[in-house]
Amino acid sequence: MKKHLLLLSCILFFTSCTSVDNRLNIENVEEVSTFASNIENLLSELEFLKLEVLKLNSSKPPIQRILNEADAFWIRGNLDQTNLQLERALRISKNEGPIYLRLAHLRIEQGLNKEAKAFAAKGLLINNLSNWERLLLNVYFQHDNS
């Protein structure tokens, strides 16, 4: 039985290797160039970066509610209330990337670039960040308009 399974898996492996299509797909190249230009926008346009940060939310309902309230204040331009809500969320949970992302961006808007970098550094210490959250936190960590 084991020999049959091994033989079957070898056959499947070799047939899958022979059916690989080595032609260049132009559509994929365009997707890559679009992705690259989006990354350049992230690095150069803070408003674009803010929109990406606002798309991220917590997995915990209480934190989601607080972040939604903070986002509403932020969109209306009330940075003080935004800050209060985000710091409240941070007191409840220190392991949420979206909180650190919002605080880092908010600090940049307030002209506090060293604090933005500190929040990004703390956020990067979180173990369960998505790759996208890690990339965005690195953008804030490397932001150089001090």
SVG drawing of the C-alpha trace seen along z (x, -y; Angstrom):
<svg xmlns="http://www.w3.org/2000/svg" viewBox="-18 -69 33 71">
<polyline fill="none" stroke="black" stroke-width="0.4" points="0.0,0.0 2.8,-2.4 4.6,-1.6 1.5,-2.4 1.0,-5.7 4.7,-6.6 4.4,-5.6 1.2,-7.6 2.7,-10.7 5.8,-10.4 3.7,-10.2 1.6,-13.2 4.8,-15.2 6.4,-14.5 3.3,-15.1 2.8,-18.4 6.4,-19.4 6.0,-18.6 2.9,-20.7 4.4,-23.9 3.9,-26.7 7.1,-28.7 5.7,-31.4 5.8,-35.0 2.3,-36.3 2.1,-40.0 -0.9,-40.5 1.2,-39.5 4.0,-41.9 1.4,-44.7 0.1,-43.7 3.6,-43.8 4.3,-47.2 0.9,-48.4 1.9,-47.0 5.3,-48.7 3.8,-52.0 1.4,-51.6 4.4,-51.0 6.1,-54.1 2.8,-56.0 2.9,-54.7 6.4,-55.9 5.8,-59.4 2.1,-60.3 1.0,-60.5 -2.7,-60.8 -2.5,-57.6 -0.8,-55.9 -3.5,-57.2 -6.2,-55.6 -4.4,-52.3 -4.1,-52.5 -7.8,-53.3 -8.7,-50.1 -7.1,-48.0 -9.0,-47.0 -8.6,-44.8 -9.9,-41.3 -11.3,-42.1 -14.8,-43.7 -14.2,-46.2 -11.1,-47.5 -12.9,-47.6 -15.5,-49.9 -12.9,-52.2 -11.0,-52.3 -14.1,-53.1 -14.8,-56.0 -11.2,-57.2 -11.5,-57.1 -14.6,-59.2 -12.9,-61.9 -9.8,-61.6 -11.8,-62.1 -13.5,-65.2 -10.0,-66.6 -10.4,-66.3 -6.9,-65.0 -7.2,-65.4 -10.3,-63.1 -8.7,-60.7 -5.6,-60.6 -7.7,-60.0 -9.6,-57.1 -6.4,-55.5 -4.6,-55.7 -7.7,-54.2 -7.5,-51.3 -3.8,-50.9 -4.5,-50.6 -6.9,-47.8 -4.7,-45.9 -1.0,-46.3 -0.9,-43.7 -2.9,-45.3 -1.0,-46.5 -3.8,-48.8 -3.6,-50.9 0.2,-51.4 -0.3,-52.3 -2.9,-54.9 -0.9,-56.4 2.2,-56.6 0.4,-58.3 -1.4,-60.7 2.0,-61.7 3.3,-62.5 0.2,-64.7 1.0,-66.4 4.6,-66.9 5.9,-64.5 8.0,-62.3 10.2,-60.8 7.0,-59.6 5.7,-58.3 8.9,-56.3 8.6,-55.0 5.1,-53.8 6.1,-52.1 9.0,-50.4 6.7,-49.2 4.2,-47.9 6.9,-46.0 7.5,-44.0 4.1,-42.4 4.3,-38.7 1.0,-38.2 1.2,-41.1 0.1,-40.6 2.7,-41.2 0.9,-44.3 0.8,-45.7 4.6,-45.0 5.3,-46.7 3.3,-49.8 4.9,-50.0 8.3,-49.8 7.3,-52.8 6.6,-54.8 9.7,-53.5 11.8,-54.7 10.0,-58.0 12.6,-60.7 10.9,-64.1 12.1,-64.9"/>
</svg>
